[in-house]
Amino acid sequence: MILNGNIYTTILRNCQEHRRQLAVLIDPDKQSLGETVAFAREIEASSADYVFVGSSYMLGNLDHCIEAIKDNTQKPVIIFPGHASHISEKADAILMLSLISGRNPEFLIGNHVIAAASLMQMDIEVISTGYVLVDGGRTTSVEYVSNTRPIPADKPDLAVATAVAGEMLGLHMTYLEAGSGALNPVPDKMVAAVRRCTKSPLIVGGGLRNIESINQKYEAGADIVVVGSAFEKKELQINQFK
């Protein structure tokens, strides 16, 4: 186990250089292995910086999915876990997500305790991340599975207080998430407010379906923007990012 190693260092360096970073989210439950291979090749030809792999359920084989991705791209593969069982030493890193916007102890610390013993035995980078769920206009899988309520989209002050608390607790990144397939992305006003009050890398994802909305998140202060469903549904083409 490596705590905040080379990948986190790269993220920090890119933030310091004000470089816009893009993470592509692959859900193993929504693609066949053949589709994953084809998509990984497209990602390799794009300007995307990272491949996030994750799902609320993970019905597919995580090891096989990651191996297929790594066989077809040199981009770092980072696990975006939905459960303590969603770990694999095949990946380069894992986001140790603590759902700090919720009050379910299993997603604040419980799953992490279960995963820790296995992660300690793996040669994988662990990046502690405060996960802040924001209302995206519909009930998302993460909201249902975690049994937590998202922060209202019109309450940026709550998002700020939550993100700052996570930073004070020592979490090394903040992830503002509207949820996969959200009707609405995290509001720009909220992104900007969190950016003004925090110093660690800021990730924003969920409900982003066009170049304009992605650019708006960068302009509001996001260091890393995550896009998944829009690529899966071909609303956006990864080859647009070169």
Buried (B, 14 or more C-beta within 10 A) or exposed (E): BBEBBEBBEBBBEBBEEEEBBBBBBBBBEBBEBEEBBBBBBBBBEBEBBBBBBBBBEBEBEBEBBBBBBBEBBEBBBBBBBBBBEBBBBBBBBBBBBBBBBBEBEBBBEEBBEBBBEBBEEBEBBBBBBBBBBBBBEEEBBBBEBBEBEBBEBEBBEBBBBBBBEBBEEEBBBBBBBBBBBBEBBBBBEBBBBBBEBBEBBBBBBBBBBEEEBBBBBBEBBBBBBBBBBBBBEEEBEBEEBE
